[in-house]
């Protein structure tokens, strides 16, 4: 179970890392911000899987903070880009 | 029994995360990419959360998992229109 969940975390990380291609390609700044959002959500998924795989429930708090900060970052991007 | 449940839902969640990434890379427009991002990510993360719920040691950790999922859904619903408006306003 723990090995399977760790492998799942690696798969999730590789999948969203592919999304970083959009940061290089993306014609607009919104595309690059969306790729960063994907990385944030994928990072939350990786943290959740690793928390259960290692039995360390403190990682759930890190995932919670990451979720909040990702929302703040996106809102700050829109606010800064509006000017 | 709960191990099979967890693995099935986590695999389904990973599938939707991959679909969201594929959409982000292959869709032609910023608005369609945004659609793929918010819906697929919310669903993928939600399936992973549902899969991990039986493995939680107590009610507090399970509630924390659901709070994380709710936060990501709310963030997607709030940020989606903001980014879409920015993307369509600045279209050259």
N, CA and C atoms of all chains as a GROMACS GRO file, in nm:
protein
  525
    1UNK      N    1   0.085  -0.121   0.000
    1UNK     CA    2   0.000   0.000   0.000
    1UNK      C    3   0.088   0.124   0.000
    2UNK      N    4   0.188   0.126   0.089
    2UNK     CA    5   0.271   0.247   0.097
    2UNK      C    6   0.352   0.264  -0.030
    3UNK      N    7   0.404   0.152  -0.085
    3UNK     CA    8   0.480   0.162  -0.209
    3UNK      C    9   0.391   0.205  -0.324
    4UNK      N   10   0.268   0.150  -0.329
    4UNK     CA   11   0.177   0.188  -0.437
    4UNK      C   12   0.143   0.336  -0.431
    5UNK      N   13   0.121   0.387  -0.310
    5UNK     CA   14   0.087   0.530  -0.297
    5UNK      C   15   0.207   0.618  -0.330
    6UNK      N   16   0.327   0.574  -0.293
    6UNK     CA   17   0.446   0.653  -0.329
    6UNK      C   18   0.465   0.654  -0.480
    7UNK      N   19   0.440   0.537  -0.545
    7UNK     CA   20   0.447   0.534  -0.691
    7UNK      C   21   0.342   0.626  -0.752
    8UNK      N   22   0.222   0.629  -0.694
    8UNK     CA   23   0.118   0.718  -0.743
    8UNK      C   24   0.159   0.864  -0.728
    9UNK      N   25   0.227   0.896  -0.618
    9UNK     CA   26   0.275   1.033  -0.599
    9UNK      C   27   0.376   1.069  -0.707
   10UNK      N   28   0.465   0.975  -0.742
   10UNK     CA   29   0.563   1.002  -0.847
   10UNK      C   30   0.495   1.023  -0.981
   11UNK      N   31   0.391   0.942  -1.010
   11UNK     CA   32   0.318   0.957  -1.136
   11UNK      C   33   0.250   1.093  -1.142
   12UNK      N   34   0.189   1.135  -1.032
   12UNK     CA   35   0.122   1.264  -1.028
   12UNK      C   36   0.222   1.376  -1.050
   13UNK      N   37   0.339   1.364  -0.987
   13UNK     CA   38   0.441   1.468  -1.002
   13UNK      C   39   0.489   1.476  -1.147
   14UNK      N   40   0.514   1.360  -1.211
   14UNK     CA   41   0.558   1.361  -1.351
   14UNK      C   42   0.451   1.420  -1.441
   15UNK      N   43   0.325   1.388  -1.413
   15UNK     CA   44   0.216   1.437  -1.497
   15UNK      C   45   0.207   1.588  -1.493
   16UNK      N   46   0.209   1.647  -1.374
   16UNK     CA   47   0.193   1.792  -1.369
   16UNK      C   48   0.323   1.861  -1.408
   17UNK      N   49   0.437   1.793  -1.396
   17UNK     CA   50   0.561   1.855  -1.443
   17UNK      C   51   0.557   1.873  -1.593
   18UNK      N   52   0.487   1.782  -1.664
   18UNK     CA   53   0.469   1.799  -1.807
   18UNK      C   54   0.394   1.927  -1.838
   19UNK      N   55   0.304   1.967  -1.747
   19UNK     CA   56   0.229   2.090  -1.767
   19UNK      C   57   0.316   2.213  -1.771
   20UNK      N   58   0.440   2.199  -1.717
   20UNK     CA   59   0.531   2.314  -1.720
   20UNK      C   60   0.570   2.352  -1.862
   21UNK      N   61   0.546   2.261  -1.959
   21UNK     CA   62   0.570   2.296  -2.099
   21UNK      C   63   0.488   2.418  -2.139
   22UNK      N   64   0.373   2.432  -2.075
   22UNK     CA   65   0.286   2.544  -2.107
   22UNK      C   66   0.349   2.675  -2.061
   23UNK      N   67   0.434   2.669  -1.959
   23UNK     CA   68   0.501   2.790  -1.913
   23UNK      C   69   0.596   2.839  -2.021
   24UNK      N   70   0.662   2.745  -2.090
   24UNK     CA   71   0.756   2.785  -2.194
   24UNK      C   72   0.680   2.828  -2.319
   25UNK      N   73   0.574   2.751  -2.354
   25UNK     CA   74   0.507   2.775  -2.481
   25UNK      C   75   0.406   2.887  -2.475
   26UNK      N   76   0.334   2.894  -2.361
   26UNK     CA   77   0.213   2.973  -2.348
   26UNK      C   78   0.223   3.113  -2.407
   27UNK      N   79   0.140   3.145  -2.502
   27UNK     CA   80   0.154   3.278  -2.564
   27UNK      C   81   0.121   3.392  -2.471
   28UNK      N   82   0.026   3.374  -2.381
   28UNK     CA   83  -0.009   3.483  -2.291
   28UNK      C   84   0.037   3.452  -2.149
   29UNK      N   85   0.035   3.559  -2.066
   29UNK     CA   86   0.078   3.539  -1.928
   29UNK      C   87  -0.022   3.455  -1.851
   30UNK      N   88  -0.150   3.463  -1.894
   30UNK     CA   89  -0.252   3.382  -1.826
   30UNK      C   90  -0.222   3.233  -1.841
   31UNK      N   91  -0.170   3.192  -1.957
   31UNK     CA   92  -0.136   3.052  -1.975
   31UNK      C   93  -0.027   3.009  -1.879
   32UNK      N   94   0.071   3.096  -1.860
   32UNK     CA   95   0.180   3.058  -1.769
   32UNK      C   96   0.129   3.050  -1.626
   33UNK      N   97   0.037   3.141  -1.591
   33UNK     CA   98  -0.020   3.136  -1.456
   33UNK      C   99  -0.102   3.009  -1.437
   34UNK      N  100  -0.173   2.967  -1.542
   34UNK     CA  101  -0.253   2.845  -1.530
   34UNK      C  102  -0.165   2.723  -1.512
   35UNK      N  103  -0.050   2.721  -1.579
   35UNK     CA  104   0.042   2.608  -1.559
   35UNK      C  105   0.094   2.606  -1.416
   36UNK      N  106   0.118   2.724  -1.358
   36UNK     CA  107   0.161   2.730  -1.220
   36UNK      C  108   0.050   2.681  -1.127
   37UNK      N  109  -0.076   2.712  -1.159
   37UNK     CA  110  -0.187   2.662  -1.080
   37UNK      C  111  -0.194   2.511  -1.085
   38UNK      N  112  -0.171   2.455  -1.205
   38UNK     CA  113  -0.173   2.309  -1.218
   38UNK      C  114  -0.065   2.248  -1.131
   39UNK      N  115   0.052   2.310  -1.132
   39UNK     CA  116   0.160   2.258  -1.048
   39UNK      C  117   0.122   2.265  -0.900
   40UNK      N  118   0.052   2.371  -0.861
   40UNK     CA  119   0.007   2.381  -0.723
   40UNK      C  120  -0.090   2.270  -0.686
   41UNK      N  121  -0.190   2.247  -0.771
   41UNK     CA  122  -0.287   2.142  -0.741
   41UNK      C  123  -0.222   2.005  -0.743
   42UNK      N  124  -0.135   1.981  -0.841
   42UNK     CA  125  -0.063   1.854  -0.845
   42UNK      C  126   0.026   1.835  -0.724
   43UNK      N  127   0.086   1.945  -0.678
   43UNK     CA  128   0.167   1.937  -0.557
   43UNK      C  129   0.084   1.898  -0.435
   44UNK      N  130  -0.039   1.951  -0.428
   44UNK     CA  131  -0.128   1.913  -0.319
   44UNK      C  132  -0.158   1.765  -0.326
   45UNK      N  133  -0.185   1.714  -0.447
   45UNK     CA  134  -0.212   1.571  -0.461
   45UNK      C  135  -0.092   1.487  -0.418
   46UNK      N  136   0.028   1.531  -0.458
   46UNK     CA  137   0.149   1.457  -0.420
   46UNK      C  138   0.166   1.456  -0.269
   47UNK      N  139   0.142   1.573  -0.205
   47UNK     CA  140   0.156   1.580  -0.059
   47UNK      C  141   0.056   1.489   0.011
   48UNK      N  142  -0.070   1.485  -0.039
   48UNK     CA  143  -0.170   1.399   0.023
   48UNK      C  144  -0.129   1.252   0.013
   49UNK      N  145  -0.081   1.212  -0.105
   49UNK     CA  146  -0.043   1.073  -0.123
   49UNK      C  147   0.076   1.036  -0.036
   50UNK      N  148   0.174   1.128  -0.027
   50UNK     CA  149   0.291   1.099   0.056
   50UNK      C  150   0.255   1.096   0.204
   51UNK      N  151   0.157   1.177   0.244
   51UNK     CA  152   0.116   1.178   0.385
   51UNK      C  153   0.060   1.042   0.425
   52UNK      N  154  -0.022   0.984   0.338
   52UNK     CA  155  -0.080   0.854   0.371
   52UNK      C  156   0.023   0.743   0.355
   53UNK      N  157   0.114   0.758   0.258
   53UNK     CA  158   0.214   0.654   0.238
   53UNK      C  159   0.309   0.645   0.356
   54UNK      N  160   0.346   0.760   0.413
   54UNK     CA  161   0.441   0.758   0.524
   54UNK      C  162   0.376   0.757   0.661
   55UNK      N  163   0.244   0.771   0.664
   55UNK     CA  164   0.175   0.774   0.792
   55UNK      C  165   0.197   0.901   0.870
   56UNK      N  166   0.252   1.005   0.804
   56UNK     CA  167   0.282   1.131   0.872
   56UNK      C  168   0.172   1.230   0.841
   57UNK      N  169   0.082   1.252   0.936
   57UNK     CA  170  -0.035   1.335   0.909
   57UNK      C  171  -0.003   1.484   0.916
   58UNK      N  172   0.118   1.521   0.957
   58UNK     CA  173   0.151   1.663   0.960
   58UNK      C  174   0.163   1.720   0.819
   59UNK      N  175   0.187   1.632   0.721
   59UNK     CA  176   0.200   1.681   0.583
   59UNK      C  177   0.066   1.735   0.534
   60UNK      N  178  -0.044   1.690   0.594
   60UNK     CA  179  -0.175   1.743   0.554
   60UNK      C  180  -0.183   1.893   0.580
   61UNK      N  181  -0.119   1.942   0.687
   61UNK     CA  182  -0.120   2.084   0.714
   61UNK      C  183  -0.045   2.161   0.606
   62UNK      N  184   0.065   2.102   0.557
   62UNK     CA  185   0.142   2.166   0.450
   62UNK      C  186   0.054   2.176   0.325
   63UNK      N  187  -0.022   2.069   0.294
   63UNK     CA  188  -0.109   2.071   0.177
   63UNK      C  189  -0.216   2.177   0.191
   64UNK      N  190  -0.268   2.195   0.313
   64UNK     CA  191  -0.370   2.297   0.337
   64UNK      C  192  -0.314   2.436   0.310
   65UNK      N  193  -0.194   2.461   0.360
   65UNK     CA  194  -0.131   2.592   0.339
   65UNK      C  195  -0.105   2.614   0.191
   66UNK      N  196  -0.060   2.510   0.122
   66UNK     CA  197  -0.034   2.523  -0.022
   66UNK      C  198  -0.161   2.557  -0.098
   67UNK      N  199  -0.275   2.497  -0.059
   67UNK     CA  200  -0.401   2.526  -0.127
   67UNK      C  201  -0.437   2.673  -0.110
   68UNK      N  202  -0.422   2.724   0.011
   68UNK     CA  203  -0.457   2.864   0.036
   68UNK      C  204  -0.364   2.956  -0.040
   69UNK      N  205  -0.234   2.927  -0.036
   69UNK     CA  206  -0.136   3.014  -0.103
   69UNK      C  207  -0.155   3.013  -0.254
   70UNK      N  208  -0.195   2.898  -0.312
   70UNK     CA  209  -0.217   2.894  -0.456
   70UNK      C  210  -0.330   2.987  -0.495
   71UNK      N  211  -0.438   2.988  -0.414
   71UNK     CA  212  -0.549   3.077  -0.444
   71UNK      C  213  -0.503   3.222  -0.434
   72UNK      N  214  -0.424   3.254  -0.331
   72UNK     CA  215  -0.374   3.392  -0.316
   72UNK      C  216  -0.288   3.432  -0.434
   73UNK      N  217  -0.202   3.340  -0.478
   73UNK     CA  218  -0.109   3.373  -0.588
   73UNK      C  219  -0.188   3.404  -0.714
   74UNK      N  220  -0.291   3.326  -0.744
   74UNK     CA  221  -0.370   3.351  -0.865
   74UNK      C  222  -0.441   3.484  -0.856
   75UNK      N  223  -0.499   3.515  -0.741
   75UNK     CA  224  -0.568   3.642  -0.725
   75UNK      C  225  -0.470   3.758  -0.737
   76UNK      N  226  -0.348   3.743  -0.680
   76UNK     CA  227  -0.248   3.848  -0.690
   76UNK      C  228  -0.204   3.868  -0.834
   77UNK      N  229  -0.195   3.759  -0.910
   77UNK     CA  230  -0.157   3.770  -1.051
   77UNK      C  231  -0.258   3.853  -1.128
   78UNK      N  232  -0.388   3.822  -1.110
   78UNK     CA  233  -0.490   3.896  -1.184
   78UNK      C  234  -0.489   4.042  -1.143
   79UNK      N  235  -0.470   4.068  -1.014
   79UNK     CA  236  -0.468   4.205  -0.967
   79UNK      C  237  -0.349   4.281  -1.023
   80UNK      N  238  -0.233   4.218  -1.027
   80UNK     CA  239  -0.114   4.286  -1.077
   80UNK      C  240  -0.120   4.304  -1.228
   81UNK      N  241  -0.179   4.207  -1.298
   81UNK     CA  242  -0.183   4.215  -1.444
   81UNK      C  243  -0.285   4.316  -1.491
   82UNK      N  244  -0.374   4.357  -1.401
   82UNK     CA  245  -0.478   4.448  -1.444
   82UNK      C  246  -0.423   4.591  -1.460
   83UNK      N  247  -0.314   4.616  -1.388
   83UNK     CA  248  -0.262   4.753  -1.390
   83UNK      C  249  -0.184   4.783  -1.516
   84UNK      N  250  -0.981  -0.487   0.159
   84UNK     CA  251  -1.104  -0.429   0.104
   84UNK      C  252  -1.088  -0.279   0.090
   85UNK      N  253  -1.047  -0.214   0.195
   85UNK     CA  254  -1.029  -0.070   0.184
   85UNK      C  255  -0.906  -0.038   0.102
   86UNK      N  256  -0.810  -0.130   0.095
   86UNK     CA  257  -0.693  -0.106   0.010
   86UNK      C  258  -0.734  -0.103  -0.137
   87UNK      N  259  -0.822  -0.196  -0.179
   87UNK     CA  260  -0.867  -0.196  -0.318
   87UNK      C  261  -0.944  -0.068  -0.349
   88UNK      N  262  -1.032  -0.028  -0.256
   88UNK     CA  263  -1.108   0.096  -0.273
   88UNK      C  264  -1.013   0.215  -0.292
   89UNK      N  265  -0.914   0.225  -0.205
   89UNK     CA  266  -0.818   0.336  -0.214
   89UNK      C  267  -0.745   0.336  -0.347
   90UNK      N  268  -0.694   0.218  -0.386
   90UNK     CA  269  -0.613   0.213  -0.509
   90UNK      C  270  -0.698   0.246  -0.630
   91UNK      N  271  -0.823   0.199  -0.634
   91UNK     CA  272  -0.908   0.226  -0.751
   91UNK      C  273  -0.935   0.376  -0.762
   92UNK      N  274  -0.971   0.440  -0.651
   92UNK     CA  275  -1.004   0.582  -0.659
   92UNK      C  276  -0.880   0.668  -0.683
   93UNK      N  277  -0.766   0.630  -0.626
   93UNK     CA  278  -0.644   0.708  -0.650
   93UNK      C  279  -0.604   0.695  -0.797
   94UNK      N  280  -0.618   0.574  -0.855
   94UNK     CA  281  -0.586   0.558  -0.997
   94UNK      C  282  -0.678   0.644  -1.084
   95UNK      N  283  -0.807   0.645  -1.050
   95UNK     CA  284  -0.900   0.728  -1.127
   95UNK      C  285  -0.864   0.876  -1.112
   96UNK      N  286  -0.826   0.918  -0.992
   96UNK     CA  287  -0.787   1.057  -0.972
   96UNK      C  288  -0.663   1.092  -1.052
   97UNK      N  289  -0.564   1.002  -1.059
   97UNK     CA  290  -0.445   1.027  -1.139
   97UNK      C  291  -0.482   1.037  -1.287
   98UNK      N  292  -0.579   0.957  -1.330
   98UNK     CA  293  -0.623   0.962  -1.470
   98UNK      C  294  -0.678   1.100  -1.502
   99UNK      N  295  -0.758   1.158  -1.410
   99UNK     CA  296  -0.814   1.288  -1.438
   99UNK      C  297  -0.710   1.398  -1.429
  100UNK      N  298  -0.610   1.382  -1.342
  100UNK     CA  299  -0.500   1.478  -1.339
  100UNK      C  300  -0.426   1.478  -1.472
  101UNK      N  301  -0.405   1.356  -1.526
  101UNK     CA  302  -0.339   1.346  -1.657
  101UNK      C  303  -0.426   1.410  -1.765
  102UNK      N  304  -0.559   1.390  -1.756
  102UNK     CA  305  -0.648   1.453  -1.855
  102UNK      C  306  -0.640   1.604  -1.846
  103UNK      N  307  -0.633   1.657  -1.724
  103UNK     CA  308  -0.621   1.801  -1.708
  103UNK      C  309  -0.493   1.854  -1.767
  104UNK      N  310  -0.382   1.783  -1.746
  104UNK     CA  311  -0.255   1.826  -1.804
  104UNK      C  312  -0.258   1.820  -1.956
  105UNK      N  313  -0.319   1.709  -2.010
  105UNK     CA  314  -0.330   1.699  -2.155
  105UNK      C  315  -0.413   1.813  -2.212
  106UNK      N  316  -0.520   1.849  -2.144
  106UNK     CA  317  -0.602   1.960  -2.189
  106UNK      C  318  -0.525   2.091  -2.187
  107UNK      N  319  -0.446   2.110  -2.080
  107UNK     CA  320  -0.369   2.233  -2.070
  107UNK      C  321  -0.268   2.243  -2.183
  108UNK      N  322  -0.213   2.129  -2.226
  108UNK     CA  323  -0.110   2.133  -2.329
  108UNK      C  324  -0.169   2.139  -2.469
  109UNK      N  325  -0.288   2.080  -2.491
  109UNK     CA  326  -0.333   2.060  -2.628
  109UNK      C  327  -0.447   2.151  -2.671
  110UNK      N  328  -0.517   2.215  -2.578
  110UNK     CA  329  -0.630   2.296  -2.620
  110UNK      C  330  -0.581   2.423  -2.686
  111UNK      N  331  -0.661   2.475  -2.780
  111UNK     CA  332  -0.610   2.584  -2.865
  111UNK      C  333  -0.618   2.722  -2.803
  112UNK      N  334  -0.694   2.739  -2.695
  112UNK     CA  335  -0.730   2.873  -2.651
  112UNK      C  336  -0.709   2.884  -2.502
  113UNK      N  337  -0.688   3.006  -2.455
  113UNK     CA  338  -0.666   3.024  -2.310
  113UNK      C  339  -0.790   2.987  -2.232
  114UNK      N  340  -0.908   3.021  -2.284
  114UNK     CA  341  -1.031   2.994  -2.211
  114UNK      C  342  -1.057   2.844  -2.202
  115UNK      N  343  -1.034   2.770  -2.309
  115UNK     CA  344  -1.056   2.626  -2.305
  115UNK      C  345  -0.954   2.558  -2.214
  116UNK      N  346  -0.831   2.610  -2.214
  116UNK     CA  347  -0.730   2.553  -2.125
  116UNK      C  348  -0.772   2.575  -1.981
  117UNK      N  349  -0.830   2.692  -1.952
  117UNK     CA  350  -0.874   2.720  -1.817
  117UNK      C  351  -0.984   2.623  -1.775
  118UNK      N  352  -1.074   2.594  -1.870
  118UNK     CA  353  -1.182   2.499  -1.842
  118UNK      C  354  -1.124   2.363  -1.804
  119UNK      N  355  -1.028   2.317  -1.887
  119UNK     CA  356  -0.966   2.187  -1.858
  119UNK      C  357  -0.897   2.189  -1.722
  120UNK      N  358  -0.832   2.298  -1.691
  120UNK     CA  359  -0.755   2.305  -1.568
  120UNK      C  360  -0.846   2.294  -1.446
  121UNK      N  361  -0.948   2.380  -1.437
  121UNK     CA  362  -1.027   2.384  -1.314
  121UNK      C  363  -1.112   2.259  -1.297
  122UNK      N  364  -1.178   2.215  -1.404
  122UNK     CA  365  -1.267   2.099  -1.387
  122UNK      C  366  -1.188   1.973  -1.362
  123UNK      N  367  -1.088   1.945  -1.446
  123UNK     CA  368  -1.015   1.819  -1.431
  123UNK      C  369  -0.937   1.816  -1.300
  124UNK      N  370  -0.880   1.930  -1.262
  124UNK     CA  371  -0.805   1.930  -1.137
  124UNK      C  372  -0.896   1.910  -1.017
  125UNK      N  373  -1.011   1.977  -1.016
  125UNK     CA  374  -1.103   1.957  -0.904
  125UNK      C  375  -1.149   1.815  -0.896
  126UNK      N  376  -1.178   1.754  -1.011
  126UNK     CA  377  -1.227   1.616  -1.010
  126UNK      C  378  -1.114   1.519  -0.974
  127UNK      N  379  -0.995   1.541  -1.031
  127UNK     CA  380  -0.884   1.450  -1.003
  127UNK      C  381  -0.847   1.452  -0.856
  128UNK      N  382  -0.834   1.573  -0.801
  128UNK     CA  383  -0.801   1.583  -0.660
  128UNK      C  384  -0.912   1.527  -0.573
  129UNK      N  385  -1.039   1.548  -0.615
  129UNK     CA  386  -1.151   1.497  -0.538
  129UNK      C  387  -1.151   1.345  -0.532
  130UNK      N  388  -1.120   1.281  -0.647
  130UNK     CA  389  -1.118   1.134  -0.647
  130UNK      C  390  -1.004   1.082  -0.560
  131UNK      N  391  -0.888   1.152  -0.564
  131UNK     CA  392  -0.778   1.109  -0.477
  131UNK      C  393  -0.817   1.125  -0.331
  132UNK      N  394  -0.886   1.235  -0.297
  132UNK     CA  395  -0.928   1.257  -0.158
  132UNK      C  396  -1.025   1.149  -0.114
  133UNK      N  397  -1.122   1.116  -0.201
  133UNK     CA  398  -1.218   1.011  -0.166
  133UNK      C  399  -1.146   0.879  -0.146
  134UNK      N  400  -1.047   0.852  -0.230
  134UNK     CA  401  -0.972   0.728  -0.217
  134UNK      C  402  -0.893   0.722  -0.089
  135UNK      N  403  -0.842   0.836  -0.042
  135UNK     CA  404  -0.758   0.835   0.077
  135UNK      C  405  -0.838   0.842   0.206
  136UNK      N  406  -0.969   0.871   0.197
  136UNK     CA  407  -1.048   0.887   0.319
  136UNK      C  408  -1.048   0.762   0.408
  137UNK      N  409  -1.057   0.638   0.354
  137UNK     CA  410  -1.057   0.523   0.445
  137UNK      C  411  -0.926   0.504   0.519
  138UNK      N  412  -0.816   0.566   0.468
  138UNK     CA  413  -0.686   0.543   0.530
  138UNK      C  414  -0.657   0.641   0.642
  139UNK      N  415  -0.747   0.734   0.666
  139UNK     CA  416  -0.720   0.836   0.766
  139UNK      C  417  -0.732   0.780   0.908
  140UNK      N  418  -0.643   0.818   0.997
  140UNK     CA  419  -0.644   0.761   1.133
  140UNK      C  420  -0.754   0.814   1.223
  141UNK      N  421  -0.815   0.927   1.188
  141UNK     CA  422  -0.919   0.978   1.277
  141UNK      C  423  -1.010   1.073   1.203
  142UNK      N  424  -1.109   1.128   1.272
  142UNK     CA  425  -1.206   1.215   1.207
  142UNK      C  426  -1.145   1.350   1.174
  143UNK      N  427  -1.047   1.392   1.255
  143UNK     CA  428  -0.985   1.523   1.229
  143UNK      C  429  -0.909   1.522   1.099
  144UNK      N  430  -0.830   1.417   1.074
  144UNK     CA  431  -0.754   1.410   0.950
  144UNK      C  432  -0.849   1.398   0.830
  145UNK      N  433  -0.959   1.324   0.844
  145UNK     CA  434  -1.054   1.311   0.734
  145UNK      C  435  -1.118   1.446   0.703
  146UNK      N  436  -1.152   1.523   0.807
  146UNK     CA  437  -1.210   1.655   0.785
  146UNK      C  438  -1.108   1.748   0.721
  147UNK      N  439  -0.981   1.732   0.757
  147UNK     CA  440  -0.877   1.814   0.695
  147UNK      C  441  -0.867   1.785   0.546
  148UNK      N  442  -0.874   1.657   0.509
  148UNK     CA  443  -0.873   1.619   0.368
  148UNK      C  444  -0.988   1.684   0.294
  149UNK      N  445  -1.108   1.678   0.349
  149UNK     CA  446  -1.224   1.736   0.283
  149UNK      C  447  -1.211   1.887   0.276
  150UNK      N  448  -1.149   1.949   0.377
  150UNK     CA  449  -1.129   2.095   0.372
  150UNK      C  450  -1.033   2.132   0.260
  151UNK      N  451  -0.928   2.052   0.241
  151UNK     CA  452  -0.833   2.080   0.133
  151UNK      C  453  -0.904   2.073  -0.001
  152UNK      N  454  -0.986   1.970  -0.020
  152UNK     CA  455  -1.058   1.956  -0.146
  152UNK      C  456  -1.154   2.072  -0.167
  153UNK      N  457  -1.226   2.109  -0.061
  153UNK     CA  458  -1.319   2.221  -0.072
  153UNK      C  459  -1.248   2.351  -0.107
  154UNK      N  460  -1.129   2.371  -0.047
  154UNK     CA  461  -1.052   2.492  -0.077
  154UNK      C  462  -1.011   2.497  -0.223
  155UNK      N  463  -0.964   2.384  -0.276
  155UNK     CA  464  -0.920   2.381  -0.417
  155UNK      C  465  -1.039   2.406  -0.509
  156UNK      N  466  -1.156   2.348  -0.477
  156UNK     CA  467  -1.275   2.372  -0.559
  156UNK      C  468  -1.316   2.519  -0.555
  157UNK      N  469  -1.315   2.577  -0.436
  157UNK     CA  470  -1.352   2.718  -0.422
  157UNK      C  471  -1.253   2.807  -0.496
  158UNK      N  472  -1.124   2.775  -0.483
  158UNK     CA  473  -1.023   2.857  -0.551
  158UNK      C  474  -1.042   2.850  -0.701
  159UNK      N  475  -1.068   2.730  -0.753
  159UNK     CA  476  -1.092   2.716  -0.896
  159UNK      C  477  -1.213   2.794  -0.941
  160UNK      N  478  -1.321   2.790  -0.863
  160UNK     CA  479  -1.443   2.860  -0.901
  160UNK      C  480  -1.423   3.011  -0.894
  161UNK      N  481  -1.338   3.058  -0.802
  161UNK     CA  482  -1.318   3.202  -0.788
  161UNK      C  483  -1.218   3.254  -0.890
  162UNK      N  484  -1.109   3.181  -0.909
  162UNK     CA  485  -1.001   3.230  -0.994
  162UNK      C  486  -1.035   3.212  -1.141
  163UNK      N  487  -1.115   3.111  -1.174
  163UNK     CA  488  -1.148   3.082  -1.313
  163UNK      C  489  -1.201   3.202  -1.388
  164UNK      N  490  -1.310   3.262  -1.345
  164UNK     CA  491  -1.360   3.379  -1.419
  164UNK      C  492  -1.263   3.496  -1.420
  165UNK      N  493  -1.185   3.513  -1.311
  165UNK     CA  494  -1.089   3.623  -1.309
  165UNK      C  495  -0.985   3.607  -1.420
  166UNK      N  496  -0.927   3.486  -1.427
  166UNK     CA  497  -0.823   3.464  -1.528
  166UNK      C  498  -0.885   3.469  -1.668
  167UNK      N  499  -1.009   3.419  -1.683
  167UNK     CA  500  -1.073   3.419  -1.814
  167UNK      C  501  -1.097   3.562  -1.861
  168UNK      N  502  -1.141   3.648  -1.768
  168UNK     CA  503  -1.165   3.786  -1.806
  168UNK      C  504  -1.034   3.854  -1.846
  169UNK      N  505  -0.928   3.824  -1.768
  169UNK     CA  506  -0.798   3.882  -1.802
  169UNK      C  507  -0.749   3.832  -1.937
  170UNK      N  508  -0.769   3.702  -1.964
  170UNK     CA  509  -0.718   3.644  -2.088
  170UNK      C  510  -0.792   3.698  -2.208
  171UNK      N  511  -0.923   3.718  -2.198
  171UNK     CA  512  -0.996   3.765  -2.315
  171UNK      C  513  -0.985   3.915  -2.334
  172UNK      N  514  -0.958   3.989  -2.226
  172UNK     CA  515  -0.942   4.133  -2.241
  172UNK      C  516  -0.813   4.166  -2.315
  173UNK      N  517  -0.706   4.087  -2.279
  173UNK     CA  518  -0.574   4.120  -2.333
  173UNK      C  519  -0.545   4.051  -2.465
  174UNK      N  520  -0.647   3.986  -2.524
  174UNK     CA  521  -0.620   3.912  -2.648
  174UNK      C  522  -0.580   4.010  -2.758
  175UNK      N  523  -0.469   3.990  -2.821
  175UNK     CA  524  -0.423   4.086  -2.922
  175UNK      C  525  -0.507   4.079  -3.049
   0.00000   0.00000   0.00000
